[in-house]
């Protein structure tokens, strides 16, 4: 029997290609599908997911591969498949619509649109048969088709109402940061204490993290607590931050053999992960682990950083400097199969080392999950001999595991996620001083600038790369990319990175800025295939483009002497006081920005004919917010460097508003001066 092939076979997205042989007549999002819906006056079914999505695979097997179901879909709908990672703008719009309809969201996301692409009904996973008061997929299809034919006026009214709702969803009644709204007394130690207290109300004091199952890493909240400890010395904040990281590293959410973190834990003890591994999760955890190491010097964090970056290098690198997006949760159609173990299998591979390994990594005959063992780590002191034995055991088991059928790889390169990993490499270099991490960041930046850079203007960069670059970059792509350029400048001293960061920021201000508010739209002003332009403000699994742009504006306002940029960042943050204080777990980057605006932001410059050693030593310290430049030659392009002498000896300048103290020659002296002079409120 000949295999069916639909239009998705011509796409490059791994997720779309997974559906290329469904009997459903899938279209990619684009003019052909939208015109067909208008010309035939048919409702549109948009189904959104991603390559590593377990329940997306389930619904495909149950419904989209079923010929009878596909025939009904083909007759009554124009069917469009979207990779949410390729088109996050569309995912945001239709996710907000489904959350308004159903009260929850997730993937697969199935939403029905009018021929004008306005949403009127939707949900997430639908089973092939009715279960647990959930309608079957066939019932939903029949009901929507009948409603569209017989109650068209109601459908259009619902679609108009939902579209208006989507346009403002997620703004949290913040007044959209109206121009003229400055920070005032909003940024205070009292506000920071309120944010910390609110975070601690949901803190799990026994197992770490925040809230119950399913439990996500919430690296932004951990980072806030680390910064809070830096500014206040609050031991409670430090202990919760470290407890959270320790428990994750010891748990099943962390790959004890290969390094790297899964997306979340299905239980509250970090034991059973949802086994997919995402690039962005690992980038964000490396960032917070780097800062935790700077604060504590804890060897556990050094090891986790190294193993996680090794995982990215081994399994998510394209060999040209770029990073792939994700690894699937499933292997051979079974979630987690690649990662779990039988005790007998371990004993056969390790021989005499097996008892020690099984003790330390929690391996038993009965297993800890579905009669298998997810490896976790016992927190006990080990001798040097035991450490060596366990390192060799991990190597042997990892080598054996590599011969299993591996989870599917989502091998597209996304600009924003790569930028987060780039920033993480710079942070890891700063914390650990390992030259490999800086080289990774430099190599990755060269790849992004070589393969994903466009011709300028609206198309300065592209969002996705696989067999060529596709889709103009979105706000979070640019926001993360500018932050990566800033971080790379700090670890290399190369001012060219700052020049590009400044140029891209000006482009974002022009083409993404809202003239009515201080916030930015997610899509640029030249994009025509979205039903509304949204502003994304809350920090979810990844930072919002707006919070990252606020950080960039604050930093670059000093670098480029653009005080209006700093005022804009302050206005954006101050407009969010209520939601940040009330829901800091959903506004984690904003919360850390509140700290920046509350305390003085020092300007630090290191000059000298050979500044590398001093730069490296300075960067090894956690100073959450400061503007930092270094130079080995005269540089008049930046106001902080313009009048700084270059001598044989190292000179370290501590400045505020470009007014500097007398320089010192030792990093340790500069750090003491920072702590004594600059750690005070505005």
Residue, then its C-alpha position, 0 to 999 in steps of 0.5 A: x500500500x502506497x504511503x500517503x504524503x501531504x504538503x508537510x513533506x516539503x517543510x524542514x521542521x522536524x515536527x511538521x515532518x513527523x506529520x508528513x505522511x498522515x492521511x490528513x491533508x495538512x497545510x503549513x501556515x501560509x497564503x495557500x491554506x488561508x486563501x483556500x479557507x476563504x475561497x471555500x468558506x470553510x473553518x480552519x483547524x490549526x493544530x500546534x505542537x512541537x517535536x519533543x511533545x509526548x501527547x502530540x505523538x499520542x494524538x497523532x497515533x490515535x487520530x491523525x493517522x486514522x483514515x476515517x478521522x482524516x477523511x472527515x477533517x479533509x472534507x469539512x476543514x482546512x487543516x493547518x499544522x504549526x510547529x510552535x517553536x517555528x511560529x511562537x507568535x501564532x502559538x501565543x495568539x491561539x494559546x490565549x484563545x484556548x485558555x479563554x475558552x477552556x480555562x487551560x492550555x498545553x500541547x497539542x493545541x487544537x483551535x478552530x478559526x473562521x476563514x479570516x483566521x479568528x479563533x472561535x473554539x479549541x482545546x488541547x488533547x482530545x482522545x479517540x473515544x470519550x473518557x473522563x468527561x472529555x469529548x472524543x476528537x470525532x465528537x468535537x469535529x462533528x460539533x464544530x462543523x455543525x455549529x459553523x454551518x448552522x450558527x454562523x452569526x454566533x460563531x463570528x461574534x464569538x470569534x470577534x470577542x475572542x480576538x479582542x480578548x487575545x489582543x490584550x491577554x497577558x497585560x495584567x491590567x498594567x496600564x501598558x507602561x504609559x509614557x511618563x510613568x517613572x519608578x519613583x518609590x516603587x523600587x525599594x527594599x520594602x518591595x524587594x522584601x515583599x517579592x521574596x516573602x511571596x516567593x517563599x510562601x510557595x517554596x518547598x522547604x523540604x524538596x526545594x523548588x516552588x509549588x507542587x507537582x508538576x514541578x518546574x525548575x523556576x530558575x528565575x525565582x532561584x536567581x532572584x533569591x541568589x541576588x537577594x542574598x547578595x544585596x541583603x545577606x538573607x540566609x533564608x533566601x540563599x538556603x532555598x536557592x541552594x536547596x532547590x538546585x541541590x535537589x534537582x541535581x540529585x534527582x531524576x530530572x537531572x541526567x546522572x550519566x549524561x548531564x543536562x536537565x529534563x523539562x520538569x518533574x511529574x512529582x514533587x521530589x524531582x524523581x520522575x521527569x517528563x523526559x524531553x530535554x530542551x535547549x532553553x531549560x539547560x541554558x537557563x539552569x547553567x546561568x543560575x548554577x554559574x551564579x550559585x557557584x560564584x556565591x558558594x563555590x560549591x563543587x556540586x554546581x561546578x560539576x553540574x555546569x560542566x556535565x550540562x555543557x558537555x551534554x549540549x556539546x555532545x547531543x545538541x551541537x550541529x558541528x558548526x557552532x549552532x545548537x539544536x532545539x530539543x531531544x524527544x521524551x520518547x524512544x521506540x514510542x515509549x517515554x523515558x525508555x532511553x534513560x531507565x535501567x534494570x538492576x541486572x543490566x547494570x550489574x552485568x555492565x559494571x561487575x564488581x562496581x555495581x553494588x557501590x553504583x546501585x547504592x549511590x544512584x538508588x538502583x533496586x530490584x523493584x525499581x522506582x518507576x514502572x519497575x525500572x530505575x530512574x537514576x538519582x544520587x544519594x547525598x553522602x561523602x565519598x572517598x577519592x577511590x569511590x569517586x574514581x570508581x563511580x566516574x568510570x561506572x558512569x562512563x561505561x553506562x553512558x557508552x552502553x546507553x549510547x547504543x540504545x535507540x536514541x530519542x528523536x532530535x529536533x535539529x532546527x536552530x532557533x535564534x532566541x534559544x541559541x542566544x540564551x545558551x550563548x549567554x549561559x556559556x559566557x556566564x559559565x566562563x565567568x564563573x569557572x574560568x574554563x576557556x572552552x566555554x568562552x570559545x563555545x560562545x564565540x563560535x556560536x555567535x559566529x554561526x548565528x551572524x553567519x547563517x541567520x543574519x539577514x539584509x538589515x532593517x525588518x529582516x536583520x535576523x531570522x528566527x529559525x535555521x535548518x537548510x537555510x534561515x526562515x521567518x523574520x526574528x521575533x522580539x524575544x529572538x532579538x532581546x536574547x540575542x542582544x543580551x548574548x552580545x552584551x555578555x560576550x563583550x564582557x568576557x572578550x573585551x570586544x567592543x564590536x559586539x556592543x556596537x551590534x547590540x546597540x544597532x539592533x536595539x535601535x531597530x527593535x525600538x523602531x519596528x517593535x515598539x508601541x507608540x502608545x506605551x513603553x512595551x514592545x510587540x512580539x512581532x514587527x510592524x511589517x508582519x501581515x499574517x497574524x490576526x493581532x499583534x500581541x505584547x508578551x510580558x510575563x516570564x514563562x518557560x523562557x524570559x519574555x522579550x519585554x523583560x529582556x529588552x528592559x535589561x538591555x535598555x538599562x545596560x546599553x543606556x550607559x554604554x551608549x549614553x542614551x538616558x532615555x533608554x534607561x528611563x524607558x526600562x524603568x517605566x516598563x518595570x514600574x508599570x508591573x509593580x502589582x503583578x511582580x509583587x503578587x506573582x513573582x514566580x511568573x515575572x522572575x526576570x522583572x523581579x530581578x530587574x526591580x533589584x537593579x533599579x533599587x540599588x546603585x548600578x556601578x560602572x566598572x572599567x578595566x584597562x591595561x596592555x594585558x587586561x585578560x587576567x584582571x578581567x577574568x578575576x573580576x568576572x568570577x565574582x557575582x555582582x548581579x547588576x553592573x555595567x562592565x567594559x575592558x580595553x587594551x587600547x584607546x577606544x573613543x566609541x564608548x563614553x566609559x572608555x573614552x578618557x581612560x588611559x592605557x598603561x602597562x599596569x592594570x587600572x580598575x575604575x569604579x564609576x557612576x554616571x561616568x564620574x569615576x573614583x581614582x583607579x586601583x590596581x588590584x581586583x580584590x581592592x575594587x571588589x571591596x570598594x564596590x561592596x563598601x561604596x556602591x551597595x546602597x539604595x538610590 
